[in-house]
Amino acid sequence: MTNPIAIRLLNQQLISPLYSDPAAVVSHMGAVQAQEYRMMRWAVAMRTRRPSARAFKRAFDSGQVIRLHLMRGTWQLVSAEDYWPMIDLCAPKAMAVTRGWMHSNHISIPDEEVARIRDILAQTAADRGSATREEFVEALARKDISMDSHRLSYHIRMAEMSGTLCSGELLPMKATYALAAAKVPRVAPIDRDEALMRLTRKYFDSRQPATLEDFVWWSGLNIGDCRRGIELMGSTIHEERWRGRTFYLTDACRTRGFRKGRYLLIPPYDEYLIGYKSRDVVLSPDYRHRAHNNSGIFQPVVALDGIICGNWAPFKNSSQADFFIGDHDGSIHAEWARYQQFQDQ
């Protein structure tokens, strides 16, 4: 494995992307972190041949791409085809993680309350098609129910992980929620091993080379499940050693198409970093604090040939980069123009 960084760029579709459709990108990736509501659009679009904000909105509003709380109890985008299998496979562990957070925050929500509030949220989403958080608050108030924002957040999150709510219409700044059964019709359940193998394949196909520890971190599943997923892939996956660690690559690995000298404007929470525990492959530990802190807050970063070398400002009117590695001649302007074009198309 001579250049793991180039291989990651190619298989993450960050260089020479294979797809034109945002939904195809999300399907390829298995799941895409969607913590930042505005920047998740660029995270998907930058992996397409012609990035387009309108194309992303069409895929999102039509239900081809779904946003919900799932793995690790955090926001992800998943494809419609993966939605129900992912709920069945990942939600039980994610729910346990969420209840752990609730306990640490001294919040106790009895099962009776969960069921009662979930019914109200579901009815509101069904009535409105796409409901905002404020509309949930109004619906609860009509039932003489008042709760603080933190508690309501947990109720919404649990409704998502139960397959009751998912994303509604894509608005510029504000998340909406729809009834999942209406947005993504329920399909026949698949065998757990099949779901596990599918998730494992998508993870390694899109993020290779990656380690077992990377997969455990990303999926939120236990290590036994992750080992089982690799085992189920059989001869289609193999190990390679690099700098003392064991990485996995699949038969679908892309190795051709890498071009040197390419800058990338990577959004916060992007899969290029958050999809791995082994971030030091592309990010020097000396500059880790420039990309994320210990509380899980990720910053927008600039990469040159896959190496994280600076930060950028997505919401400014002009290209502004603050480099912390290397000398740069301002040639991020081409990538900035691509980002601007994405917003206009």
C-alpha positions as CSV (number, residue, x, y, z in Angstrom):
1,M,0.0,0.0,0.0
2,T,2.2,2.8,-1.3
3,N,-0.2,5.8,-1.0
4,P,-3.1,5.2,1.5
5,I,-4.1,8.9,1.3
6,A,-4.6,8.8,-2.5
7,I,-6.7,5.6,-2.0
8,R,-8.9,7.2,0.6
9,L,-9.5,10.3,-1.6
10,L,-10.5,8.1,-4.6
11,N,-12.8,5.8,-2.7
12,Q,-14.4,8.6,-0.7
13,Q,-15.2,10.2,-4.1
14,L,-13.2,13.3,-3.3
15,I,-11.0,13.0,-6.3
16,S,-12.3,11.8,-9.7
17,P,-15.8,11.1,-8.4
18,L,-17.8,8.4,-10.2
19,Y,-21.4,9.6,-9.3
20,S,-23.6,12.4,-10.6
21,D,-26.5,11.8,-8.3
22,P,-26.4,12.9,-4.6
23,A,-28.4,9.8,-3.6
24,A,-25.9,7.5,-5.2
25,V,-23.1,9.1,-3.2
26,V,-25.0,8.6,0.1
27,S,-25.7,5.0,-0.9
28,H,-22.0,4.4,-1.7
29,M,-20.9,5.9,1.6
30,G,-23.5,3.9,3.7
31,A,-24.0,7.0,5.8
32,V,-22.7,10.6,5.8
33,Q,-22.3,12.6,8.9
34,A,-24.9,15.5,8.9
35,Q,-24.3,17.4,12.1
36,E,-24.2,20.8,10.4
37,Y,-27.5,21.3,8.6
38,R,-26.1,23.7,6.0
39,M,-22.8,22.0,5.3
40,M,-24.1,18.5,4.9
41,R,-25.2,19.5,1.4
42,W,-21.6,20.3,0.4
43,A,-20.3,17.2,2.0
44,V,-22.5,15.1,-0.4
45,A,-22.3,17.4,-3.4
46,M,-18.5,17.8,-3.4
47,R,-18.4,14.0,-4.0
48,T,-20.5,14.3,-7.3
49,R,-19.2,15.2,-10.7
50,R,-21.1,18.4,-10.9
51,P,-21.9,19.7,-7.4
52,S,-25.4,21.2,-7.2
53,A,-27.4,22.5,-4.2
54,R,-30.6,22.1,-6.2
55,A,-29.8,18.4,-7.0
56,F,-29.2,17.8,-3.3
57,K,-32.5,19.4,-2.4
58,R,-34.4,17.3,-4.9
59,A,-32.9,14.1,-3.5
60,F,-33.6,15.2,0.0
61,D,-37.2,16.4,-0.5
62,S,-38.1,13.3,-2.5
63,G,-36.9,11.0,0.2
64,Q,-34.0,9.5,-1.7
65,V,-31.8,10.9,1.0
66,I,-32.9,10.9,4.6
67,R,-31.5,12.7,7.6
68,L,-31.9,11.2,11.1
69,H,-30.2,10.6,14.4
70,L,-28.7,7.1,14.2
71,M,-25.1,5.8,14.6
72,R,-23.4,6.9,17.8
73,G,-26.6,8.9,18.5
74,T,-25.6,11.6,16.1
75,W,-27.0,13.0,12.8
76,Q,-26.5,11.0,9.6
77,L,-27.7,11.0,6.0
78,V,-28.7,7.6,4.7
79,S,-30.2,6.5,1.4
80,A,-33.8,5.4,1.2
81,E,-32.8,1.8,0.4
82,D,-30.6,1.7,3.5
83,Y,-33.0,3.5,5.9
84,W,-35.0,0.6,7.4
85,P,-32.1,-1.9,7.5
86,M,-30.0,0.7,9.2
87,I,-32.7,1.4,11.7
88,D,-33.0,-2.3,12.5
89,L,-29.3,-2.8,12.8
90,C,-28.0,0.3,14.4
91,A,-30.9,1.9,16.4
92,P,-30.7,-0.5,19.5
93,K,-27.1,0.5,20.2
94,A,-27.7,4.1,19.4
95,M,-30.7,4.2,21.7
96,A,-28.6,2.8,24.5
97,V,-26.0,5.5,23.9
98,T,-28.7,8.1,24.0
99,R,-30.1,6.8,27.3
100,G,-26.5,6.9,28.7
101,W,-26.3,10.6,27.8
102,M,-29.7,11.2,29.4
103,H,-28.5,9.6,32.6
104,S,-25.3,11.6,32.7
105,N,-27.5,14.8,32.2
106,H,-29.8,13.7,35.0
107,I,-32.8,13.3,32.6
108,S,-35.1,10.5,33.2
109,I,-37.9,9.8,30.7
110,P,-40.3,6.9,31.5
111,D,-41.5,4.7,28.7
112,E,-45.0,5.9,29.2
113,E,-43.9,9.5,28.4
114,V,-41.8,8.3,25.4
115,A,-44.9,6.6,23.9
116,R,-47.3,9.5,24.6
117,I,-45.0,12.2,23.2
118,R,-44.0,10.1,20.2
119,D,-47.7,9.8,19.3
120,I,-48.2,13.6,19.4
121,L,-45.0,14.2,17.3
122,A,-46.0,11.6,14.8
123,Q,-49.6,13.0,14.4
124,T,-48.2,16.5,14.0
125,A,-45.7,15.4,11.3
126,A,-48.5,13.4,9.6
127,D,-50.9,16.4,9.6
128,R,-48.3,18.9,8.3
129,G,-46.2,16.8,6.0
130,S,-43.1,18.6,7.3
131,A,-43.2,19.8,10.8
132,T,-40.7,22.2,12.5
133,R,-39.6,22.0,16.1
134,E,-41.7,25.0,16.8
135,E,-44.8,23.3,15.5
136,F,-44.0,20.3,17.8
137,V,-43.9,22.8,20.7
138,E,-47.3,24.2,19.7
139,A,-48.8,20.8,19.4
140,L,-47.6,19.8,22.8
141,A,-48.9,23.0,24.3
142,R,-52.4,22.3,22.9
143,K,-52.2,19.1,25.1
144,D,-51.1,21.2,28.1
145,I,-47.6,19.7,27.8
146,S,-44.6,21.9,28.4
147,M,-40.9,20.8,28.5
148,D,-37.5,22.4,28.1
149,S,-35.7,22.2,24.8
150,H,-33.2,19.6,26.0
151,R,-35.9,17.1,26.9
152,L,-37.8,17.7,23.7
153,S,-34.5,17.1,21.8
154,Y,-34.3,13.6,23.4
155,H,-37.9,12.9,22.5
156,I,-37.3,13.8,18.8
157,R,-34.1,11.8,18.7
158,M,-35.8,8.7,20.1
159,A,-38.7,9.1,17.7
160,E,-36.1,9.1,14.8
161,M,-34.3,6.1,16.1
162,S,-37.6,4.2,16.5
163,G,-38.3,4.8,12.8
164,T,-41.2,7.1,13.6
165,L,-39.8,10.4,12.4
166,C,-37.3,11.3,9.7
167,S,-36.3,14.4,7.8
168,G,-39.0,16.5,6.1
169,E,-38.6,19.3,3.6
170,L,-35.1,20.8,3.3
171,L,-35.3,24.4,4.4
172,P,-32.4,26.9,4.2
173,M,-31.6,27.0,8.0
174,K,-34.2,25.0,9.9
175,A,-34.7,21.2,10.2
176,T,-38.1,19.7,9.6
177,Y,-39.5,16.3,10.4
178,A,-41.8,14.0,8.5
179,L,-43.6,10.7,9.3
180,A,-41.0,8.1,8.3
181,A,-43.6,5.5,7.1
182,A,-44.9,8.1,4.7
183,K,-41.5,9.4,3.5
184,V,-39.8,6.0,3.2
185,P,-42.3,3.1,2.8
186,R,-41.4,0.1,5.1
187,V,-39.8,-2.7,3.3
188,A,-39.5,-6.4,4.3
189,P,-36.8,-6.8,7.0
190,I,-33.6,-8.4,5.9
191,D,-31.5,-10.9,7.8
192,R,-29.3,-9.3,10.4
193,D,-26.1,-10.8,9.0
194,E,-27.1,-9.5,5.5
195,A,-27.6,-6.0,7.0
196,L,-24.3,-6.2,8.8
197,M,-22.4,-7.4,5.7
198,R,-24.0,-4.6,3.6
199,L,-23.0,-1.9,6.1
200,T,-19.5,-3.4,6.4
201,R,-19.0,-3.5,2.6
202,K,-20.2,0.0,2.2
203,Y,-18.0,1.3,4.9
204,F,-14.8,-0.3,3.6
205,D,-15.6,0.3,-0.1
206,S,-16.0,4.0,0.6
207,R,-13.4,4.6,3.2
208,Q,-10.6,2.1,2.5
209,P,-8.0,1.7,3.7
210,A,-9.5,1.6,7.1
211,T,-8.8,-0.4,10.3
212,L,-11.2,-2.5,12.4
213,E,-11.0,0.2,15.1
214,D,-12.1,2.8,12.5
215,F,-15.1,0.7,11.6
216,V,-16.0,0.2,15.3
217,W,-15.8,3.9,15.9
218,W,-17.8,4.9,12.9
219,S,-20.6,2.4,13.1
220,G,-21.1,2.6,16.8
221,L,-21.6,-1.2,16.9
222,N,-19.7,-3.4,19.2
223,I,-16.4,-5.0,18.1
224,G,-17.9,-8.4,17.8
225,D,-20.4,-7.2,15.3
226,C,-17.7,-5.4,13.4
227,R,-15.5,-8.5,13.3
228,R,-18.5,-10.5,12.1
229,G,-19.2,-8.1,9.3
230,I,-15.6,-8.4,8.0
231,E,-15.8,-12.2,8.3
232,L,-19.1,-12.2,6.3
233,M,-17.3,-10.4,3.4
234,G,-15.1,-13.5,3.0
235,S,-12.4,-13.3,0.3
236,T,-13.7,-9.9,-1.0
237,I,-11.7,-8.1,1.7
238,H,-8.1,-8.4,2.7
239,E,-5.6,-7.0,5.1
240,E,-2.5,-4.9,4.4
241,R,0.0,-3.6,7.0
242,W,1.1,0.0,6.9
243,R,3.2,1.7,9.6
244,G,2.6,-1.0,12.1
245,R,-1.2,-1.1,11.7
246,T,-3.6,-3.5,9.9
247,F,-5.8,-1.9,7.3
248,Y,-8.5,-3.5,5.2
249,L,-9.1,-3.1,1.5
250,T,-11.8,-4.6,-0.7
251,D,-11.9,-6.0,-4.2
252,A,-13.7,-2.8,-5.2
253,C,-10.8,-0.6,-4.2
254,R,-10.1,2.3,-6.6
255,T,-6.4,3.0,-7.1
256,R,-6.4,5.0,-10.4
257,G,-7.4,8.6,-11.0
258,F,-5.4,10.5,-8.3
259,R,-4.2,14.0,-9.4
260,K,-1.6,15.9,-7.4
261,G,-1.9,19.6,-6.6
262,R,-5.7,19.5,-5.8
263,Y,-7.1,21.5,-2.9
264,L,-10.3,20.4,-1.2
265,L,-12.5,22.6,1.0
266,I,-13.8,20.1,3.4
267,P,-16.9,20.9,5.6
268,P,-17.0,20.4,9.3
269,Y,-17.9,16.8,10.4
270,D,-17.0,15.5,7.0
271,E,-16.5,11.7,6.6
272,Y,-12.9,12.3,5.5
273,L,-12.0,12.8,9.2
274,I,-15.0,11.7,11.3
275,G,-15.2,8.4,9.4
276,Y,-12.0,7.2,11.1
277,K,-10.3,6.7,14.4
278,S,-7.0,6.7,12.5
279,R,-7.2,10.4,11.5
280,D,-3.4,10.8,11.8
281,V,-3.1,9.3,8.4
282,V,-4.1,12.6,6.9
283,L,-4.0,15.0,9.9
284,S,-0.8,15.6,11.9
285,P,-1.4,15.1,15.6
286,D,0.3,18.5,16.2
287,Y,-2.6,20.2,14.4
288,R,-5.5,18.1,15.5
289,H,-6.9,21.0,17.5
290,R,-7.3,22.9,14.3
291,A,-9.6,20.3,12.9
292,H,-11.6,19.1,16.0
293,N,-11.5,19.4,19.8
294,N,-12.0,16.7,22.4
295,S,-15.7,17.5,22.7
296,G,-16.4,16.4,19.2
297,I,-16.7,19.8,17.6
298,F,-15.2,19.7,14.0
299,Q,-14.0,22.7,12.0
300,P,-14.0,23.2,8.2
301,V,-10.5,22.3,6.9
302,V,-8.5,22.6,3.8
303,A,-6.6,19.6,2.3
304,L,-3.9,19.6,-0.3
305,D,-3.3,16.2,-1.9
306,G,-5.3,14.8,1.0
307,I,-3.2,16.3,3.8
308,I,-5.1,18.6,6.2
309,C,-3.2,21.8,6.0
310,G,-5.5,24.7,6.9
311,N,-8.9,26.0,7.8
312,W,-11.5,27.8,5.6
313,A,-14.6,30.0,6.1
314,P,-17.7,28.6,4.3
315,F,-20.0,31.5,5.0
316,K,-17.7,34.4,4.0
317,N,-18.1,36.2,0.7
318,S,-14.6,35.5,-0.5
319,S,-12.1,32.6,-0.2
320,Q,-10.3,32.9,3.1
321,A,-7.9,30.2,4.3
322,D,-5.7,30.1,7.3
323,F,-2.9,27.6,6.6
324,F,-0.9,25.9,9.3
325,I,1.2,23.6,7.2
326,G,3.3,24.5,4.1
327,D,3.6,27.5,1.8
328,H,0.6,28.2,-0.4
329,D,0.1,30.5,-3.3
330,G,-3.6,31.1,-3.0
331,S,-4.6,28.5,-5.5
332,I,-7.6,27.4,-3.4
333,H,-9.5,29.9,-5.6
334,A,-10.4,27.2,-8.1
335,E,-12.0,25.1,-5.4
336,W,-13.7,28.1,-3.9
337,A,-15.2,28.8,-7.3
338,R,-16.5,25.2,-7.4
339,Y,-18.0,25.7,-4.0
340,Q,-19.7,28.9,-5.1
341,Q,-21.0,27.3,-8.3
342,F,-22.5,24.5,-6.2
343,Q,-24.6,27.0,-4.3
344,D,-25.8,28.6,-7.5
345,Q,-26.8,25.4,-9.3
